[in-house]
Amino acid sequence: MKQEKNGTWVSWNGNLKYNFKEMYHISNEEELQEIVSSRDKIRFFGSKQSSADIAAGTDALINMTNYNKIVSYDYNQKTITVQSGLSLKELLEAIESVGWCIPCLPDINTITIGGALATGTHGTSGKLLCEYMTECRLVLADGSVKTVTKDDDLIDAVRVSLGMLGVMSTVTFQCEPSYTLHIKEGPESDKEWLPKIKSRLKKHDFLRILWLPHTNKGYVITGDKIDPNTKVHEDLGPKYLKHRRKASKILYKYTHIFPWLTAIANKLLYKGFFSTTKEHKGTLYQATVTKSRGSTLELAEWTIALDKFPQVFKELKTEINKWSNKSFIHIPMDVRFVYKDKSWLSYAYKQDTVTMGCVSRNAATADTYEAFKSIEKIFIKHGGRPHWGKRFKAKDTELSKIYPKWEAFKELRSELDPTNKFLNPYLAKLVNAKKLVNETA
């Protein structure tokens, strides 16, 4: 086990920085148990790509990225068991190699399994990634290990927990046979794509919409399962499309000083990068997951019940198009769809939901990005729920109103971690753990 002393922990985009006294790079469960049991306060992290302040802020930290092995396959049950520090990329490539898939995948593959599960990472046209977890080994605050299976009542609390109930050690996923999607992409006006959401969810196996604020356009991506041998006319669009991120960086460079420039930049980006159609095929992983992220950015994301989305969308669009408002939003706003589940802190707890991402491509100036405030105000008003790994201001009072099992989760957290070992200052305020809040105020 490697140990570092007296260093600085820095998040992926450089916005969050914390000094630490000890950092441990663990590679097995015994080391994980030893460190957890012997420290008064501990947090743990993987790829550090969360925009929320959940990964550090304590004197002792555990780097999980060396705890990254594939433990076993069960070929009869189509399950795979992995250590929680494994990257999503390595997991997905491993199951693809044996002809399996997980039916709902996040947008990126660089995050660790433990971080993805703890924050409720999701894709579209399916359930949260954690809903495909059938078993995990959880290292509790006293260092003991508890095995939680899909038949345990506890699993509905553990699936999304922000690392406040314990540290996920190994995780077992239920997989399905791999399949091929026929993907079609293209622009549509807001008046066209918005009323078609429910019909498209019934018709297509995959649906994602990249909304382009200040342009009255959306970029619609649909996918239908086909026989892998089916011939598809592949059209990936003009070669210059690969330079969209570079163009965005240039066009948005001064929008933190002059927010209204965003509206002009968005119109240019739409014309240059979202006005053509594409068509291709591939597995879910091949066809829909971004394999790299070329620049740092800051994200907020909110979810709302499917039936409420049209109303919320129209209100949001009206608000951000007011020139008296500084909430000009960089493109795209990623609109995805998650089906209801029973996980306590899931965005889709007992309701089919629409998720809507909000991005600032100027990560360093994201604290002054007015759009984050506007989108939160509107979604909270309508009972929307924030993505745990992204930016939001809501705390205990607001969260108790929008998560039906919030108080039950807090009680369980106090029971499993009575000394608040797994809370940093941000999480303490989130759950209103008053003793620690007062100590760190």
N, C-alpha and C positions, 0 to 999 in steps of 0.2 A: 504494500500500500504506500503510495507516494503522498508526501505531506508538504504543503507550502505554508509559510508563515509571513504574517504582516504584509499583505498585498492589497491590491485594489481589484474588486470585481466590477466589470464593465459590461453592460448589456450589448447585444448585437448592434444596435443603432447608436450606441454611445450616450443615450439620454439618461440612463440610470447608472450611478456609480456608488459603490460602497466599499469602505475599508473593511478588511477582515483580519482576524488574528490567526485563524487556522483554516486551511482548505485541504480536504482529503480526496484523493482520487482512488475510489474503491473499485475492486474488480470481482468481488464475490459477496455472497449474502452474509457470511460470518463477519466480514469487515464492516459491512453496513450495520449489522446489529450492534457491533462493538461501539462504533462511533455514536450511533443514536442513543444507546443506553447510557453512555458516559458523559454526555453533554447536556447542559441546562437548556440551551437554545440551539437549534439547528435548522438550517434550510438546505435545499438541495436543488440542483439545476441540471439542465441538459444543454440545448443549443442556444439558450439565452435569447430566444426570439420573441418572447412575450413582451407586449407593450404595457401590460399591467405589472405593477411593482410587487410581484409575488415570489420571486426566486431567491432574493438575497436579503441583506439588512440585519443579519445576525453575525456575531463574532466568529462562529464556526459554520463552515459550508461543506457540502459534499458535492463533488463533481461526479455525475453519474455516467459520463460518456464512455468510460472504460468498462462499464458493467453492461456489455453489449453483445452477448453471445446468443445464438440460437440454441435452446436447450433440447428440444425434441419435436418430432412430427408424429402425429397419429394419422396414418394414411387411411384407416378405416373410417374414422370420425371426421376426417378433414380438419384437424386442428393443429395449430402450431403454438409452442410455448417458447417465449423469449425473455431475456432479461430486459428490464425497463429502460436501460440506457441505450438500447439499440435504436438506430435511426429508422424512421419510417421507410426511407429508401431501401435499406437493407432488408427490412421485413417484406416489403412488397415485391422486391426482386426475388426473394427466397420463395415466396408462395407462387409467383408467376412461373418459376422454373419447374414446379411440380404440377402446373395446370390449375392452380386455384386463384381465387381473388377474394377480397373483402368488398362487398357490394356498394360501399359509399366511402369515397376517398376525399381527403382534404385537397386544397389547391396546391400545396407544396409538399415536398418529401424530405425536407432537411431537419424536421423536428424529431425529438426523441419520443419513443412510445409513452414513457411515463408522463412527460409534459403534455403530450397530445391528449391523453386520457384525462388527466387531472383538470384540464381547462375546457373540456367539452368540444374538442376539435371535431369538425364535421365536413362533409362534402355536400352533395345535392342529390335530390331524388332518392333518398334513403334515410337511414337513422344516423345518430351520432356514432363516431368510430367506437366509442366505449360500449355501445350496445352489442357489439360483436365479441366482446370479452366474456368468456364463460367461466373464467377462474383467475384469481390472482393470489399471490402471497404478499401480505401486508406486514411490514415491520412497524410495530406499535411503539409508543413513546417509551415503554420500559425495555425495548430491545427484543421483545418476544415476537414471534411470527404467527400471524393468524391467516389460515387459508380460507378464502371467501369464494364460494361457488355460486353458480347461477341459481341454485335452489335456495340459497340463504337470503333471508329478508335484508340483510346488511348490504347486499350487493347494490341495491338501488341507491344507497347513500354513498357507497365507495366509488361508483363509476365516475362521478364528477365531484371532486372534493377539494381541488386546489392544493392538495398535499397537506390538508389540515387534519386528516384522520390518521395518517401514517405515511410511510414511504412504500410505494409499490416496488416489489422486488422482482418477481417473475409474473408474466401475464400469458394467459392462454386465449387464443382467438379462434372463433368458429369461422371457417372459410367456406366458400362455395366454388363450384366448378367455374373456371374462367370463361368469359364470353367476349365476343367481338361486337363493337358498336360501329354503326354507320353514323358519322357525325356530319351535321350540316350547320353552317354558321352564316349569319348575315344581319344587316341592319333592318330595323323596323321603327316606325314612328311610335311614340308613346301611346297614341290612340289605338294603335294596332295590336301591340303586344300585351298591354295591360289587361284587356278583357278576355284574352285567350289563355290566361294562366291555368285555370282549372281544367279546361279541355285539353290543354297540352300535357298536363301532368297525367291525365288518363291515357293519352295517346302515345306518349313517348316514355322510354325507359330512363332518359336522362334529359334534364332541362336546367339551363343556367342562362341568366340574362345579365349582361354587363350594361348597366344603365349609364348614360353619358350626360351628366348634368349640364344644363344651360344650352343643350342642343335639341331638345325634344325628341331624342332618339335613344333606342336601346339596341344592343347587339345580342341577338338571340342565338343560343347554341342548343341544338337538340341532338339526341342520340337514340338510335333504335338497334336492338339486338338483331344480328344477322348471322348466317352461317359464315365461318371464317374464310371459306373459299369463294364467297360472293365477290364478284368483281365490282369495284367502285371507282368511278372517275376521280382521281386524286387531284385536287386543286388547292394548294396551300397559299394561294394569293401571290402578289408581287414579292420579290426578294427583299425589297426595302422594308417590309413589315417587321423584320427582325430588329429594326432600329427604333422601335416605338419608345422603349425606355430611355434611350439616349435623347430622343427628341423631346420627351416629356421633361427630362431633367433640365434641358435648355429653356423650354417654354415656361416652366414653372419657377425658374430661378429667382425671380423677383416678386413672385405673387404674395410672399409674406409681407412685403412692403406695400405693394399695390394689389390688393385682393381682386379687384375688378378685372385685372389682366387674365385671371383664370377663365372667365367666360370666353374671351378671345382665343386663348390657348386651346380650350376644349373644342371650339369650332374647327380650329386648324387640325387638331389631332383626329377629330371625327373624319374630316375630309381625307386626311392622309392615311389613317390606319384602321378605321372602322366602317368605311363606306363600300368595301368589297365583300364578296361572299367567298366561303371556303367549303371544301368537302373532302373528307378522308375517312379512314377506318382504322381501328386498332382496339386492343383491350382497353378496359376502363382506365388502367394505369397509363398505358401508352398514349391514349387519346385525350386525356383530360387533366393530368397532373403536371404542374409546372416543375421542371427538373432543377431549376436554379432560380435564384432571385438576385439580379445583378446589382441592385443598389438598396441601401437602407431606406426604410420608410416607416411611418407611424400609422397605426390602424385603430379604428373603433368599429364595432359591429353590434347591431341591435336586431332582435328578432321580435316578430309580432304574429299573432294568430292569422292564419291564412285568410279568413273571412274579413279581417280588419285591414289587410294590407292596402287594398285600393284607396281607402279613405286616408290612411296614413301617408301613402305615396303622394296623393294629390296635395295634402296639406304641406308636406315637406317641399315639394316642388314649388308651390306658391311662395313659401317662406324664403327659400334660397334664391329665388329669382327677383326678389325685391332689391333694387339697387341701393336702398338705404341700409340694407343688411350686408355685413361683411362676410357672410357665410357662403362664399363661393367655393365649390367643391371640385377637387381634382378628379379626373376620370381614371378608371371606371368605378362606379359603385356596384359591387358584386351582389347580385340578387340570386339567392339559392333557396332550396326548399328541403325541409327536414320533417320527417313523419313522427307522429306522437310516440312517446315512450313513458316509462314509469320512473326514470331516474330523478331523484329529488331535486337536484340543482341543474337539471337539463333545461335548455331553452324550450324544448319540445315536450315538457312534462304535461301529459294528457291533452296535448293539442298539436295539430299539424301547423307548422310555422313557416313563415318566410323570413329569411335572414337578409340583412342589407348592410354591406360593408362600406366604410367611409375611410378614404386614404388621404394622407398628406405625404407628398413626395419630397417635402422639405423636412426631414426628420428633426433636424437641429432646431427648427423654429415651430415645432408642433404645439408647444405650449400656448402659442398665440393664434392657433388655427381655430377660427370662430365656428367652423362647420361642426366640430366635435360637440360644441355646446348646443347648437341648434338641433342636431339630430337627436341628442339625448333628451332634450326638453320635449320634443314631439313624441318620441317613442315612449318615454316614461308616462306621459299624459294618457296614452292609450293602452297602458299595461305591458309595454314592451320589456324585453329582458336583455341585459348586456352580455356580450361574449366575455367570459372570465379572463381570457388571455389578452384582451385588448383594452383600449382606453375607455374609461368611464368614471364619473364622479360619484355616482350613487353609493350610499352606504347602508347600514343596517336598517334604518327607518324605511327607506324606499324599497329595499330588497324584500323586507318582510311583507310588503303589500303585493309584490308581483311573483314571488315564489311561495306557493302554498305550503311547502314543507320546510321553509326557512327556519322556523323556530325548532322543529324536530331535529333538523341537521345541527343546529347550534347546541342543543342538549346532548346529542350523541357526541359531538366534538368535545364538549366539556368532560364527558364521561371517559372517552378514550384518551384524552390529553389534558388531565386535570391541572397540570402545571403550565399549560400553554407553551410547551416545548417547541411546537411546530409553527408558532405564530411570529411573524415579524411585525414591525409597526403598522404597515399597510393592512395586513390581514387582521390585526387586532382591532383596528378601526372598522374594518369591513363587517366583522361579526359582533362589534361592540363588547369586546372582552375588556371590561372597564378597568380592571387592575393594571393590565399591560398598557392600555391606552393612556392612563394617567402617568405611568412610569415613563412613557416615551413622548409625552406631549411637549 
